[in-house]
Amino acid sequence: MKMVIILAALVPAYFTGYSQCDKKVILTASLTEYLDSNDVVQHAEPEKTIITIDRSTIRVAPGDKKEMNGTITENTCNWTIPYKEGQSVLKADIPNESGDIRHSTIHLENKAGKIVFELQAEEMPGIKIRVNVDSFEEAK
């Protein structure tokens, strides 16, 4: 009986947490930071960046630079309160400007009340890109 009660409480929480992972979201940021392997900022660039994530694709449009579009190959989503408590870890194949695929890991989490997006490509060890999200919205 206890197991039934526990499952009855956990199943809705699981689907509430998972359901936002299927939705298309748009993140907007105004500053891009480039970090080294010790997470020390090496360069920061003020630019409006728009990041769009849906079930299978990611689009990063940084300021006046070329937009990057990738395919999400894996999504581990664990938000107890959508985009307020928890995190997502995405694996994505994102081509660079010359068309070479960058196998990227993206961490999206809420740290101290702010959504933080961090991207690191396997082919570029020691370099991480971080944006602190200014606004978040679910796309219709």
C-alpha positions in Angstrom: 0.0 0.0 0.0 2.8 2.4 0.9 4.4 1.7 -2.5 1.2 2.6 -4.3 1.0 5.9 -2.4 4.6 6.7 -3.2 4.1 6.0 -6.9 0.9 8.0 -6.9 2.9 11.0 -5.6 6.0 10.5 -7.8 4.4 9.9 -11.2 2.7 13.3 -11.6 5.9 15.0 -10.4 7.9 13.1 -13.0 5.6 14.0 -15.8 5.5 17.7 -14.7 9.3 17.8 -14.6 9.6 16.0 -17.9 6.9 17.8 -19.8 8.7 21.1 -20.0 11.6 19.2 -21.8 9.4 18.6 -24.8 8.5 22.2 -25.2 10.3 24.7 -27.4 12.0 27.4 -25.3 13.7 30.7 -26.3 16.5 32.0 -24.1 17.8 35.5 -24.5 21.1 36.8 -23.1 23.1 40.0 -23.4 26.6 38.8 -22.5 28.7 35.9 -23.7 31.6 34.7 -21.6 34.5 32.6 -22.8 36.0 30.5 -20.0 39.2 28.4 -19.7 39.4 24.9 -18.2 39.3 26.4 -14.7 36.1 28.3 -15.4 38.0 31.6 -15.3 36.6 34.2 -17.8 39.1 34.9 -20.5 36.9 37.1 -22.6 33.4 38.6 -22.3 31.5 40.0 -25.2 28.4 42.1 -24.8 26.0 40.8 -27.5 22.4 39.8 -27.7 22.3 36.1 -28.1 19.1 34.1 -28.8 19.1 30.4 -28.0 16.2 28.3 -29.2 15.8 24.7 -28.0 13.2 22.2 -28.9 13.0 18.4 -28.7 15.5 17.7 -31.4 17.3 20.9 -32.4 19.2 23.8 -30.9 19.8 27.2 -32.6 22.3 29.7 -31.2 22.2 33.2 -32.7 25.0 35.2 -31.1 24.8 39.0 -32.0 26.0 39.7 -35.5 28.0 36.4 -35.8 26.9 33.4 -37.9 24.0 31.5 -36.4 24.7 27.9 -35.3 22.2 25.1 -35.8 22.6 21.7 -34.3 20.9 18.4 -33.7 20.2 17.3 -30.1 21.3 13.6 -29.7 20.6 13.2 -26.0 18.6 15.2 -23.4 18.8 14.5 -19.7 16.1 16.6 -18.1 15.7 17.0 -14.4 13.6 20.0 -13.4 11.6 19.7 -10.2 10.2 23.2 -11.0 10.5 24.0 -14.7 13.5 26.3 -15.3 13.5 27.4 -11.6 14.9 24.3 -9.8 16.9 21.7 -11.6 18.9 21.3 -14.8 19.1 19.8 -18.3 22.2 18.3 -19.9 22.0 18.1 -23.7 24.4 16.5 -26.1 24.3 18.1 -29.5 26.2 17.9 -32.8 26.7 21.5 -33.9 28.7 22.4 -37.1 31.1 25.2 -36.9 31.6 27.9 -39.6 33.6 25.5 -41.8 31.0 22.7 -41.4 33.0 20.5 -39.1 30.8 18.9 -36.4 31.4 19.9 -32.8 30.2 17.3 -30.4 28.9 19.5 -27.6 27.7 19.1 -24.1 25.3 21.8 -22.9 24.4 22.4 -19.3 21.3 24.5 -18.7 20.5 25.1 -15.0 19.2 27.6 -12.6 22.0 28.9 -10.3 21.1 31.3 -7.6 17.8 32.3 -9.3 19.4 32.8 -12.8 19.3 30.4 -15.7 22.8 29.6 -16.9 23.6 28.1 -20.3 27.1 26.6 -20.7 28.4 24.9 -23.8 31.6 22.9 -24.2 32.7 21.0 -27.4 34.8 17.8 -27.2 37.0 19.1 -30.0 37.8 22.3 -28.1 39.0 21.2 -24.6 39.7 24.0 -22.2 37.2 26.4 -23.8 33.7 26.8 -22.4 31.0 29.3 -23.5 28.7 30.6 -20.8 25.7 32.9 -21.0 23.5 34.1 -18.1 20.0 34.1 -19.4 18.2 37.4 -19.2 14.8 36.1 -20.3 13.1 32.8 -20.8 9.9 32.0 -22.7 8.1 28.9 -24.0 7.5 29.3 -27.7 4.0 28.7 -29.0 
